[in-house]
Amino acid sequence: MRPQNRNPAFAMMMGCTLAIYTDPMERLADAKDATREGETQHAAVNALLEAALDCMVEGDAAGAVERFERVLAIDPKHPEARHGLVRALEDAGRDDDALQVTKQLIAEDPDDVLAVTRLSMLYQHKGMIAEAEAAAARAKILGWKQELRSGAAPKTTF
């Protein structure tokens, strides 16, 4: 049985559901329970994502990078894995790699607010203040556009 989420705020930030396994074999059992090929692949991806998030919670950024990369080997366009990889690379001190993945995300989806926001943060960490400010302004505008499309009243504070 899975225990309650230990850090739901972190899981929300990552855009995932976080479930901490007390027994590593339980995670593998989840993947083995699926019988059809598609379900097995889906279960394997979910198990790897959960393992990556477990690593993030435990402060093992390198382990998280490895697991996110394994998810991407199965599903190269998996959005949570791609965004998680950026965060894990950053936490592992691999800002240049994180920057490269983030730029790739933005090239594929220029309206990805999370990727543009992360780009701003990465630029800030690298001391590229003008670029960071430009990316932050772009992310804010993209956020407003999303709010307008969803029918929500846009927030106008910076």
Contacts in CASP RR format, 6 or more apart in sequence:
PFRMAT RR
TARGET T0000
AUTHOR 0000-0000-0000
METHOD contacts of the structure
MODEL  1
MRPQNRNPAFAMMMGCTLAIYTDPMERLADAKDATREGETQHAAVNALLE
AALDCMVEGDAAGAVERFERVLAIDPKHPEARHGLVRALEDAGRDDDALQ
VTKQLIAEDPDDVLAVTRLSMLYQHKGMIAEAEAAAARAKILGWKQELRS
GAAPKTTF
2 19 0 8 1.000
2 20 0 8 1.000
2 21 0 8 1.000
2 26 0 8 1.000
3 19 0 8 1.000
3 20 0 8 1.000
3 22 0 8 1.000
5 11 0 8 1.000
5 17 0 8 1.000
5 18 0 8 1.000
5 19 0 8 1.000
5 20 0 8 1.000
6 18 0 8 1.000
6 20 0 8 1.000
6 57 0 8 1.000
7 18 0 8 1.000
7 57 0 8 1.000
8 18 0 8 1.000
10 18 0 8 1.000
10 53 0 8 1.000
10 56 0 8 1.000
10 57 0 8 1.000
11 17 0 8 1.000
11 18 0 8 1.000
11 53 0 8 1.000
14 53 0 8 1.000
14 56 0 8 1.000
14 80 0 8 1.000
14 83 0 8 1.000
14 84 0 8 1.000
14 87 0 8 1.000
15 80 0 8 1.000
15 83 0 8 1.000
16 49 0 8 1.000
16 53 0 8 1.000
16 80 0 8 1.000
18 50 0 8 1.000
18 53 0 8 1.000
18 57 0 8 1.000
19 50 0 8 1.000
20 54 0 8 1.000
20 57 0 8 1.000
21 27 0 8 1.000
21 50 0 8 1.000
21 54 0 8 1.000
27 47 0 8 1.000
27 50 0 8 1.000
27 51 0 8 1.000
28 47 0 8 1.000
30 43 0 8 1.000
30 46 0 8 1.000
30 47 0 8 1.000
31 40 0 8 1.000
31 43 0 8 1.000
31 44 0 8 1.000
31 46 0 8 1.000
31 47 0 8 1.000
32 43 0 8 1.000
33 43 0 8 1.000
34 40 0 8 1.000
34 42 0 8 1.000
34 43 0 8 1.000
41 74 0 8 1.000
41 75 0 8 1.000
44 74 0 8 1.000
45 71 0 8 1.000
45 74 0 8 1.000
45 75 0 8 1.000
45 78 0 8 1.000
45 81 0 8 1.000
48 67 0 8 1.000
48 68 0 8 1.000
48 70 0 8 1.000
48 71 0 8 1.000
48 74 0 8 1.000
49 67 0 8 1.000
49 68 0 8 1.000
49 71 0 8 1.000
49 80 0 8 1.000
49 81 0 8 1.000
51 67 0 8 1.000
52 63 0 8 1.000
52 64 0 8 1.000
52 67 0 8 1.000
52 68 0 8 1.000
52 71 0 8 1.000
52 81 0 8 1.000
52 84 0 8 1.000
52 88 0 8 1.000
53 64 0 8 1.000
55 61 0 8 1.000
55 63 0 8 1.000
55 64 0 8 1.000
55 67 0 8 1.000
55 88 0 8 1.000
56 64 0 8 1.000
56 84 0 8 1.000
56 87 0 8 1.000
56 88 0 8 1.000
56 91 0 8 1.000
59 91 0 8 1.000
61 88 0 8 1.000
61 89 0 8 1.000
61 91 0 8 1.000
61 92 0 8 1.000
61 93 0 8 1.000
62 92 0 8 1.000
63 88 0 8 1.000
64 84 0 8 1.000
64 88 0 8 1.000
64 91 0 8 1.000
64 92 0 8 1.000
65 85 0 8 1.000
65 88 0 8 1.000
65 89 0 8 1.000
65 92 0 8 1.000
65 94 0 8 1.000
68 81 0 8 1.000
68 82 0 8 1.000
68 84 0 8 1.000
68 85 0 8 1.000
68 88 0 8 1.000
69 85 0 8 1.000
71 78 0 8 1.000
71 81 0 8 1.000
72 78 0 8 1.000
72 81 0 8 1.000
72 82 0 8 1.000
72 85 0 8 1.000
75 81 0 8 1.000
82 101 0 8 1.000
82 105 0 8 1.000
83 105 0 8 1.000
83 114 0 8 1.000
83 115 0 8 1.000
83 118 0 8 1.000
85 101 0 8 1.000
86 98 0 8 1.000
86 101 0 8 1.000
86 102 0 8 1.000
86 105 0 8 1.000
86 115 0 8 1.000
86 118 0 8 1.000
87 98 0 8 1.000
87 118 0 8 1.000
89 95 0 8 1.000
89 97 0 8 1.000
89 98 0 8 1.000
89 101 0 8 1.000
90 98 0 8 1.000
90 118 0 8 1.000
90 121 0 8 1.000
90 122 0 8 1.000
90 125 0 8 1.000
95 122 0 8 1.000
95 125 0 8 1.000
95 126 0 8 1.000
98 118 0 8 1.000
98 122 0 8 1.000
99 119 0 8 1.000
99 122 0 8 1.000
99 123 0 8 1.000
99 126 0 8 1.000
102 115 0 8 1.000
102 118 0 8 1.000
102 119 0 8 1.000
102 122 0 8 1.000
103 119 0 8 1.000
105 112 0 8 1.000
105 115 0 8 1.000
106 112 0 8 1.000
106 115 0 8 1.000
106 116 0 8 1.000
106 119 0 8 1.000
109 115 0 8 1.000
111 142 0 8 1.000
111 145 0 8 1.000
111 146 0 8 1.000
112 142 0 8 1.000
113 139 0 8 1.000
113 142 0 8 1.000
113 143 0 8 1.000
113 146 0 8 1.000
116 135 0 8 1.000
116 138 0 8 1.000
116 139 0 8 1.000
116 142 0 8 1.000
117 135 0 8 1.000
117 136 0 8 1.000
117 139 0 8 1.000
119 135 0 8 1.000
119 139 0 8 1.000
120 132 0 8 1.000
120 133 0 8 1.000
120 135 0 8 1.000
120 136 0 8 1.000
120 138 0 8 1.000
120 139 0 8 1.000
121 132 0 8 1.000
123 129 0 8 1.000
123 131 0 8 1.000
123 132 0 8 1.000
123 135 0 8 1.000
124 132 0 8 1.000
140 158 0 8 1.000
144 154 0 8 1.000
144 155 0 8 1.000
147 153 0 8 1.000
147 154 0 8 1.000
147 155 0 8 1.000
148 154 0 8 1.000
END
